[in-house]
């Protein structure tokens, strides 16, 4: 049997819960205060559901969250407000959602982010400022199976690979006859 809805208050009293797995269900929406009171939650798995949108502050009270899996849903837009209080978030899965654009600063509230999974979306470019390039805090960025258009707008990322130990595994450029991103010679001077 698969879950389609979760009633508000379903997790009341579970203050010590550290991991909540709601993956592989038919959940289409999450109420705003559903996770209130889960003050020790570190891992939240919502993968393989039917989520199309999230309330801006749905994860607001999950300050101890280190891993969030939202992959394989139908989220086409990711807003910074989703992650407004998650300084401890280390791993974020957003793969296979149909995301076509990420605004600069979308992950600005995630200073501890080390693993960002964006593979199998519809990203054609990644603007500077979407992720922070910080030499003291290298990030693994997964972009494979996106139709990237590699041009001068991607130079910041190419330089980041050279300077900051960022990995782009299997990322191909559709405008370079499917060359892997790390082998494309962009005119970045």
Secondary structure, 3 states (H helix, E strand, C coil): CCCCCCCCCCCCCCCCCCEEECCCCCCCCCCCCCCCCCCCCCEEECCCCCCCCCCCCCCCCCCCCCEEECCCCCCCCCCHHHHCCCCCCCEEECCCCCCCCCCCCCCCCCCCCCEEECCCCCCCCCCCCCCCCCCCCCCEEECCCCCECCCHHHHHHHHHHHHHCCECCCCEEHHHCCEEHHHCCCCCC
